[in-house]
Amino acid sequence: MVARQIQILSGALLYYGLVLPLSYLPLSILYVISNLLFLLFCTLVPYRKKVIDNNLAQAFPNKSSKEKIQIRKDFYRYFSDLLVESIKNLSISKKQLLGRMQLENPEMLHQLQMLDKPVLLVAGHYNNWEWLITAQALWFSKPNFGIGMPLSHPFWNWKLTARRERFGLKVVHAQNYPTAFDARNPVVLVLADQAPKSANQCLWLPFLGRDTAVIFGPEYMANQFNCAVAYVSISNSKRGFYNIQLEVLAQDSKMLSYQELTKLHVQKLEQQILDNPARWLWSHKRWKHQKPSNWNLTSRELEKKFESKFRSHDED
């Protein structure tokens, strides 16, 4: 109990004493801090260098050492900006956020708004997903939710959740995801590139040249709640400015075969990474699971359960 109180107090001191005041600084000044962080990452504090290098080696075995070192360097540049932009996210205004997150195809937004069903948005940890989470409710007039796992630090989880929710989005714990669909026709965001907890309760799909464990949650949710599904692509136009594109993957998820929806959004993310590899979150362990030796049998069992639950009455 005492340890938890100390943890909360230390988090509060850091938040109110340093991080929140920093967020009120102009981005031009925060980018000076980012430049310093970039130098530190490239020299004295090589943040998770072994993890990054291992991920790059597995994703790009045919690239030269020089090329992979350059990607790591470019990643540190991007990651430094992401850190200060995430700090800015604590206090950024609606006007400034919408000015820096440009929706390129608003006609697609209108199309999704008109659907009389829930909309599932899938994206990855690519470019500035924090600003995406915060901006979502500024675009969609329907009830807005984001599915995620809470942070281990209770104070930071509370404060960051509150900041993410201040423009109308509601953050829902992944274990309680059905509550997001209690609202009528919600818009629900899932960052779909997180590593699965289990090597057996997932899909194994080709991704960046190798079999990769991929979470099945978005496809399951889409079928469970009869969602339309759109992929959210974030591109970086210049420092601190992003372009958002919405692409409908399925208006009726139940018309797609097993795994098809997951394959579609995995391929979209893969193409983004291949186009600009430095702007994906390489500092997390991406291939920590080994494909089970009995995967073919397990896969057939998972498919049978899926077909029984979501497809067995299609012909009735």
Residue pairs with C-beta under 8 A, 6 or more apart in sequence:
4 154
7 153
7 154
7 155
8 154
8 155
11 153
11 154
11 155
11 156
11 159
12 155
15 155
15 156
15 159
19 87
19 90
20 90
20 91
22 30
22 33
22 87
23 87
23 88
23 89
23 90
23 91
23 92
24 91
27 84
27 85
27 88
27 240
30 84
30 85
30 87
30 88
31 81
31 84
31 239
31 240
33 84
34 80
34 81
34 83
34 84
35 80
37 80
37 83
37 84
38 76
38 77
38 80
41 47
41 76
41 79
41 80
42 73
42 76
47 76
47 79
47 283
48 283
49 72
51 282
51 283
51 284
51 285
52 72
52 75
52 282
52 283
53 68
53 72
55 282
55 285
55 286
55 287
56 63
56 68
56 71
56 72
56 277
56 282
57 68
58 208
58 210
58 286
58 287
59 208
59 209
59 210
59 273
59 277
59 286
60 67
60 68
60 71
60 208
60 209
60 277
61 209
63 71
71 277
71 278
71 282
72 282
74 277
74 278
75 278
75 279
75 280
75 282
75 283
77 278
78 278
78 279
79 281
79 283
81 239
81 240
82 128
82 130
85 128
85 130
85 131
85 240
86 128
86 130
89 130
89 131
89 134
89 163
89 164
90 163
92 131
92 134
94 138
94 167
97 131
97 134
97 135
97 138
97 167
98 135
98 138
100 131
100 240
100 241
100 242
101 128
101 131
101 132
101 135
101 242
101 244
102 237
102 241
102 242
102 243
102 244
103 109
103 139
103 244
103 246
104 243
104 244
104 245
105 245
105 246
108 230
108 245
108 246
108 247
108 248
109 139
109 140
109 246
111 248
112 119
112 140
112 187
112 228
112 230
112 246
112 248
113 140
113 141
113 142
115 185
115 228
115 251
116 185
117 185
117 226
117 227
117 228
118 181
118 185
118 186
118 187
118 188
118 225
118 226
118 227
118 228
119 140
119 142
119 185
119 186
119 187
119 188
119 227
119 228
119 229
119 230
120 188
120 190
120 218
120 221
120 222
120 227
120 228
120 229
120 230
121 136
121 187
121 188
121 189
121 190
121 229
121 230
121 231
121 232
121 246
122 189
122 190
122 191
122 192
122 218
122 229
122 230
122 231
122 232
122 249
122 265
123 129
123 132
123 189
123 190
123 191
123 192
123 231
123 232
123 233
123 234
124 191
124 192
124 193
124 269
124 272
124 280
125 191
125 193
125 194
125 280
125 281
125 284
126 193
126 234
126 269
126 272
126 273
126 279
126 280
126 281
127 234
127 235
127 236
127 242
127 279
128 234
128 242
129 191
129 234
130 164
131 242
132 189
132 232
132 234
132 244
133 146
133 164
133 169
133 189
134 163
134 164
134 166
134 167
134 169
135 167
136 144
136 146
136 169
136 187
136 189
137 144
137 167
137 168
137 169
138 167
138 168
140 187
142 183
142 185
142 186
142 187
143 170
143 183
143 184
143 185
143 186
143 187
144 168
144 169
144 170
144 186
144 187
144 188
144 189
145 169
145 170
145 171
145 172
145 180
145 183
145 186
145 187
145 188
145 189
146 164
146 169
146 170
146 171
146 172
146 188
146 189
146 190
147 172
147 174
147 177
147 180
147 188
147 189
147 190
147 217
148 171
148 172
148 173
148 174
148 191
149 173
149 174
149 194
150 157
150 161
150 173
151 157
151 160
161 171
164 171
165 171
169 189
170 180
172 179
172 180
174 217
177 217
177 221
178 224
180 186
180 188
181 188
181 221
181 225
188 221
188 227
189 232
190 217
190 218
190 221
192 214
192 215
192 217
192 218
192 265
192 266
192 269
193 269
194 215
195 213
195 215
195 284
195 285
195 286
195 288
195 289
196 202
196 213
196 214
196 215
196 216
196 289
198 289
199 213
199 289
199 290
199 291
199 292
200 292
200 295
200 298
201 216
201 302
202 213
202 214
202 215
202 216
202 289
203 213
203 214
203 215
203 216
203 259
203 262
203 299
204 211
204 212
204 213
204 214
204 291
204 295
204 299
205 211
205 212
205 214
205 259
205 262
205 263
205 266
206 212
207 214
207 266
207 270
208 270
208 273
208 274
210 287
211 291
212 286
212 287
213 287
213 289
213 291
214 262
214 266
216 262
216 302
218 229
218 261
218 262
218 265
219 253
219 259
219 261
219 262
220 306
221 227
222 229
222 250
222 253
222 261
223 253
223 254
223 306
223 309
223 310
224 310
226 252
226 253
226 254
227 253
228 248
228 250
228 251
228 252
228 253
229 248
229 249
229 250
229 253
229 261
229 265
230 246
230 247
230 248
230 249
231 246
231 247
231 249
231 264
231 265
231 268
232 244
232 245
232 246
233 244
233 245
233 246
233 247
233 268
233 272
234 242
234 243
234 244
235 242
235 243
235 245
235 272
235 276
236 242
236 243
236 276
236 279
237 243
247 268
249 261
249 264
249 265
249 268
250 256
250 261
250 264
253 261
254 310
254 311
254 314
258 303
258 306
258 307
258 311
259 303
272 280
273 280
292 298
